[in-house]
Amino acid sequence: MSRTIAILGVPMDLGQGRRGVDMGPSAMRYSRLQEAIAAIGHEVHDLGDVEVPVVESLHLDARHAPGGMVYLETIVQACEETIRRLGELDPEVVPVVLGGDHSIAMGSVAGCSRGERTGLIWVDAHGDFNLPETSPSGNIHGMPLAALCGFGDPRLVNLGWEGAKIRPEDVVVIGARDLDREEGLLLRRHGVMVYTMSEVDRFGLVRIAEEVLRKLANVPRLHVSLDADALDPEVAPGVGTPVQGGLTYREAHLLMELLADSRRVTSLDLVEVNPILDRENHTCRVMVELAASLLGKTIF
Ligand SMILES: [Mn+2]
């Protein structure tokens, strides 16, 4: 089925402390993302990037490393702009939003939802469900899933429009293996479905994808937010927060293929690729291949 795809970059590195993740959008373009999607038969438009200030231009106190709450207003502005840009698209268009760190998802998920009920498949080593008061690092890229569900700093929760953008029962986290203690308790308390790597090992992704699609069967829109660190660092070395024991190359493809087969995915993010930490752009190439699988590329 041929669709119209819109690529939007959000070169954000203020949600965490490692520099370089802001180069993700250009590195994924360099890895021929547009060509890979067009080869499937889709019409692809590249909308360019949302403007994100570089940290040196913000003239903040030098004691503040990127990542902390001091960058919140700047992140809010970039997310607002992301929501505005996505809102201009025809609702039938499938946005592919390129990060940047995962804080961009507060803008992309809100914008892609278009205010409709949306299922959110968060493929990530981490839960990203911290609150400012529970976060050990204070990094905002550890908070976007909580903020989307209505928890945390009100300036993040009320991005775009007031209140939660996603119902916790419409969220599924897949690939988790590094949850902070308080974060784990919050995810449980709010009834977010979490498939850890242990569950991936035990049940396999075929069963997990079936369960996820059944759980979200009555939700009209589906957003996939793919964090490169969900993959094993052997497969995706170019990430700021690598955790051993992640998805293999084939597991990640299988998950994308199973979601593609459902023909229900309406938008996606590709985030947390750090080209500075990568090996010869390998991680970008994998992310581009996974995006193509999710958008319907088949082997035969
Ligand atoms: Mn993440």
Boltz pocket constraint, residues with backbone or C-beta under 6 A from the ligand:
constraints:
  - pocket:
      binder: B
      contacts: [[A, 102], [A, 124], [A, 126], [A, 128], [A, 141], [A, 227], [A, 272]]
      max_distance: 6.0
